[in-house]
């Protein structure tokens, strides 16, 4: 471990510690030649500034915490790429934690990040999170939080989202306009807002096109990032409702599970049952047939969320009023083989 201190550099050059400190910080009252000598000596002695001391002096750590429900999902990988790229440009390090869709884990991780004195936190909530006191407490203690994707309407903070209800409405309307009439929905669990909104979009699309909503055609996938939910529910629905002609799935992974079962069972997609996903995960172009889906702009979501967070960190530091924003990013339908006869 290198223990070189400012006093060591000062002694080597025969100048004061104050002069060394000012030279390293770029103060204009230090001559260029002195500054050059200090920097050269610091480099030769492998001097590294004490980050803890710097953090205490500036009251910032230049770190951001990120809590996501899962890393296996392509969407969250895209979000992280956007976060990391923009954070690096703006001089921030990123600590990434995974809640595994567990409320208690998410709660502990947020407390840990605050203990580590991160300057702000980005969060996408777990499927279990229906109590938001841990987030509200962090905000009250002046730690800015920006929610993205899986958000809570009852938390007063900035949010970066898509219009899940509209995207689902567009997806189901697309299926109806293609001639599909008995459309099932494999929804997520009852707590996450995006699961609720996609279900509402599904239901409203049926009603808007004069198709009666049938609750028996809605199957719950408690772990909406697991293709096994799609596989098992596909097997179940084809036993209970073999006359369906399309399924709108909460995520691409669930949709891929559906197609996997159909391929094994000899059920032709889309000739017998069309399948529509959500997210545009890279596997949607690899599976056969290729999956029609909603393109969810993960990279842009991460990029936008971290930009807002860093701006709010600056506002708090400069004692400016933080103006919370709700940014809604556009989605689009990607048509592929799973819905086109």
C-alpha positions in Angstrom: 0.0 0.0 0.0 1.3 3.5 -0.9 1.4 5.8 2.1 2.9 8.9 0.4 1.4 12.1 2.0 1.5 15.7 1.0 4.2 16.4 3.7 6.5 13.8 1.9 6.2 15.7 -1.4 6.7 19.0 0.4 9.8 17.8 2.2 11.3 16.4 -1.1 10.8 19.7 -2.8 11.6 22.0 0.1 8.2 23.8 0.0 5.2 24.0 2.2 2.4 21.5 2.4 0.0 24.3 1.5 1.9 25.0 -1.7 1.8 21.3 -2.6 -1.9 21.1 -1.9 -2.7 24.2 -4.0 -0.5 23.0 -6.8 -2.3 19.7 -7.1 -5.7 21.4 -7.0 -4.6 23.8 -9.8 -4.8 27.1 -7.8 -3.8 30.0 -10.0 -1.6 31.7 -7.4 0.9 28.8 -7.8 3.3 29.3 -10.6 3.3 26.9 -13.6 6.9 25.8 -12.9 6.1 25.0 -9.3 2.9 23.2 -10.2 4.8 21.1 -12.8 7.5 20.2 -10.2 4.8 19.2 -7.7 3.0 17.0 -10.2 6.2 15.4 -11.4 7.2 14.6 -7.8 3.8 13.3 -6.9 3.8 11.0 -9.8 7.3 9.7 -9.0 6.3 9.0 -5.4 3.0 7.3 -6.6 1.0 9.8 -4.6 -2.8 9.1 -4.4 -5.2 11.6 -2.8 -7.0 10.3 0.3 -10.5 9.9 -1.1 -12.1 9.7 2.3 -10.6 13.0 3.3 -11.7 14.5 -0.1 -15.2 13.2 0.4 -15.5 14.6 3.9 -14.3 18.0 2.7 -16.6 18.2 -0.4 -19.5 16.3 1.2 -19.7 14.1 -2.0 -18.4 10.8 -2.9 -18.9 10.9 -6.7 -20.6 7.5 -6.5 -24.1 6.5 -7.5 -26.0 3.4 -6.3 -28.2 1.4 -8.6 -30.7 -1.3 -7.4 -32.3 -3.5 -10.0 -34.5 -6.5 -9.6 -32.4 -8.8 -11.9 -29.4 -8.8 -14.1 -30.3 -11.7 -16.3 -32.9 -9.7 -18.2 -31.6 -8.1 -21.4 -33.7 -5.0 -20.7 -31.8 -4.3 -17.4 -28.5 -5.0 -19.0 -29.3 -2.3 -21.6 -30.4 0.1 -18.8 -27.1 -0.5 -17.0 -25.1 0.2 -20.2 -26.9 3.6 -20.4 -26.3 4.4 -16.8 -22.6 3.4 -16.9 -21.8 5.3 -20.1 -23.4 8.6 -18.9 -22.1 8.3 -15.3 -18.5 7.8 -16.5 -18.8 10.9 -18.8 -19.9 13.0 -15.8 -17.2 11.7 -13.4 -19.3 9.2 -11.3 -18.6 5.7 -10.2 -21.6 3.3 -10.1 -22.3 0.6 -7.4 -24.7 -2.0 -8.8 -26.9 -4.2 -6.5 -29.5 -6.8 -7.3 -32.6 -7.2 -5.2 -33.6 -10.6 -6.7 -37.2 -9.3 -6.7 -37.2 -9.3 -2.9 -38.5 -6.4 -0.9 -36.3 -7.1 2.2 -33.2 -7.4 0.1 -34.0 -4.1 -1.7 -34.6 -2.4 1.7 -31.2 -3.6 3.1 -29.4 -2.6 -0.1 -30.8 0.9 0.0 -29.7 1.3 3.6 -26.2 0.0 2.7 -25.9 2.5 -0.1 -26.8 5.4 2.2 -24.4 4.1 4.8 -21.7 4.1 2.0 -22.6 7.8 1.5 -23.5 7.5 -2.2 -24.6 10.8 -3.7 -27.8 9.4 -5.1 -29.7 6.2 -6.0 -31.3 4.8 -9.1 -33.9 2.1 -8.4 -36.2 -0.3 -10.2 -38.5 -1.8 -7.6 -38.8 -5.5 -6.8 -42.0 -7.4 -7.5 -42.6 -7.6 -3.8 -42.3 -3.9 -3.0 -45.6 -2.5 -1.8 -44.2 -0.5 1.2 -42.2 2.6 0.1 -41.2 4.0 3.5 -37.5 3.1 2.9 -37.4 5.1 -0.2 -39.3 8.1 1.3 -37.0 8.0 4.3 -33.9 8.3 2.0 -35.4 11.2 0.1 -36.3 13.0 3.4 -32.6 12.6 4.5 -31.6 14.5 1.3 -30.5 11.4 -0.7 -32.0 12.0 -4.2 -33.7 8.9 -5.7 -34.8 8.4 -9.3 -37.1 5.5 -10.1 -37.1 3.8 -13.5 -39.2 1.1 -15.2 -40.8 -0.4 -12.1 -41.9 2.6 -10.2 -44.2 3.7 -7.4 -46.7 6.4 -7.9 -46.8 7.1 -4.2 -43.1 8.1 -4.0 -42.5 11.8 -4.7 -39.4 11.7 -6.8 -38.3 11.8 -10.4 -39.2 8.8 -12.6 -38.2 7.5 -16.0 -40.8 5.2 -17.5 -42.7 4.1 -20.6 -46.4 4.2 -20.9 -47.0 0.5 -20.1 -50.8 0.7 -20.5 -50.5 2.3 -23.9 -47.9 -0.1 -25.1 -50.0 -3.0 -24.0 -53.1 -1.4 -25.6 -51.2 -1.1 -28.9 -50.0 -4.7 -28.7 -53.4 -6.2 -28.2 -55.0 -3.8 -30.7 -52.4 -5.0 -33.2 -53.4 -8.6 -32.6 -57.1 -7.8 -33.0 -56.4 -5.9 -36.2 -54.6 -9.0 -37.4 -57.8 -11.0 -36.9 -57.1 -12.6 -33.5 -60.1 -12.6 -31.3 -59.6 -14.9 -28.3 -56.5 -13.3 -26.8 -55.1 -14.5 -23.4 -52.8 -12.5 -21.2 -49.9 -13.9 -19.2 -49.6 -11.0 -16.7 -47.0 -10.3 -14.0 -47.8 -10.4 -10.3 -50.3 -8.0 -8.7 -47.9 -5.6 -7.0 -45.6 -4.0 -9.7 -47.1 -1.0 -11.4 -45.9 -2.0 -14.8 -47.6 -5.4 -14.4 -50.8 -3.6 -13.4 -50.6 -1.1 -16.3 -49.9 -3.8 -18.9 -52.9 -5.7 -17.7 -55.1 -2.6 -17.9 -53.9 -1.9 -21.4 -54.8 -5.4 -22.4 -58.2 -5.2 -20.9 -59.0 -1.7 -22.4 -57.9 -2.9 -25.9 -60.4 -5.7 -25.8 -63.2 -3.4 -24.7 -62.3 -0.8 -27.2 -62.7 -3.4 -30.0 -65.9 -4.8 -28.7 -64.4 -8.0 -27.3 -65.7 -9.1 -23.9 -63.0 -9.4 -21.3 -62.8 -12.9 -19.8 -60.8 -13.1 -16.5 -60.3 -16.9 -17.1 -57.9 -16.0 -20.0 -55.6 -14.1 -17.6 -52.8 -16.2 -16.1 -50.4 -14.9 -13.5 -46.6 -15.2 -13.9 -45.3 -14.4 -10.4 -41.7 -14.3 -11.6 -42.1 -12.3 -14.8 -38.5 -12.7 -15.7 -38.7 -16.5 -15.8 -39.5 -18.4 -19.0 -40.6 -21.3 -16.9 -43.7 -19.4 -15.9 -44.5 -19.0 -19.6 -43.8 -22.7 -20.3 -46.0 -23.9 -17.5 -48.9 -21.5 -18.1 -48.8 -22.3 -21.8 -49.3 -26.0 -21.0 -52.1 -25.1 -18.6 -54.0 -22.8 -20.9 -53.9 -25.2 -23.8 -55.6 -27.8 -21.6 -58.2 -25.4 -20.1 -58.8 -23.1 -23.2 -57.5 -24.9 -26.3 -59.5 -22.5 -28.5 -57.4 -19.4 -27.8 -55.7 -17.9 -30.9 -53.2 -15.5 -29.3 -51.3 -14.7 -26.1 -49.9 -11.4 -25.0 -47.1 -11.9 -22.5 -45.8 -9.6 -19.8 -42.2 -10.0 -20.9 -40.2 -11.6 -23.7 -38.9 -14.3 -21.4 -42.4 -15.4 -20.6 -43.2 -15.3 -24.3 -40.2 -17.5 -25.1 -41.3 -20.0 -22.5 -44.7 -20.1 -24.3 -43.1 -20.7 -27.7 -40.8 -23.4 -26.2 -43.7 -25.3 -25.0 -45.6 -24.9 -28.2 -42.6 -26.1 -30.2 -42.3 -29.2 -28.0 -46.1 -29.9 -28.1 -46.4 -29.4 -31.9 -48.6 -26.3 -31.6 -47.8 -24.1 -34.5 -47.0 -20.4 -33.9 -48.7 -18.3 -35.2 -51.0 -20.6 -37.3 -52.7 -22.0 -34.2 -51.7 -19.5 -31.5 -49.9 -16.2 -32.0 -47.5 -15.0 -29.3 -46.6 -11.3 -28.5 -43.8 -10.4 -26.1 -42.7 -7.2 -24.4 -39.1 -5.7 -24.1 -37.3 -6.7 -27.3 -34.8 -8.9 -25.6 -32.1 -10.2 -28.0 -33.4 -13.8 -27.7 -36.6 -12.6 -29.4 -34.7 -12.7 -32.7 -33.0 -16.1 -32.0 -36.0 -18.2 -31.1 -38.0 -19.9 -33.8 -40.4 -18.4 -34.8 -38.9 -14.9 -34.1 -41.0 -13.0 -31.5 -43.1 -10.0 -32.2 -42.6 -7.6 -29.3 -42.7 -4.1 -27.8 -39.3 -2.4 -28.1 -38.6 -0.9 -24.7 -35.7 1.7 -24.8 -33.5 0.4 -22.0 -30.3 2.2 -22.9 -32.2 5.5 -23.2 -33.9 4.9 -19.9 -30.7 4.4 -18.1 -29.0 7.3 -19.8 -31.9 9.6 -18.9 -32.3 8.4 -15.4 -28.7 9.0 -14.4 -28.7 12.4 -16.1 -31.6 13.5 -14.0 -30.1 12.1 -10.8 -26.7 13.8 -11.3 -28.6 17.1 -12.0 -30.5 16.7 -8.8 -27.3 15.9 -6.8 -25.9 19.2 -8.1 -29.1 21.1 -7.1 -29.0 19.7 -3.6 -25.3 20.6 -3.3 -25.9 24.2 -4.4 -29.1 24.5 -2.3 -31.3 24.9 -5.3 -34.9 23.6 -5.3 -35.2 20.1 -6.8 -37.9 20.0 -9.5 -39.0 16.4 -9.9 -39.7 15.1 -13.4 -41.6 12.3 -14.9 -40.1 11.3 -18.3 -42.0 9.0 -20.5 -40.0 7.4 -23.3 -41.7 6.1 -26.5 -42.1 2.4 -27.4 -42.8 0.7 -30.7 -44.1 -2.6 -32.0 -41.4 -4.9 -33.6 -43.3 -7.2 -35.9 -41.8 -10.7 -36.4 -42.9 -14.2 -37.3 -44.8 -15.1 -34.1 -47.9 -13.1 -35.1 -47.7 -13.0 -38.9 -49.5 -15.9 -40.7 
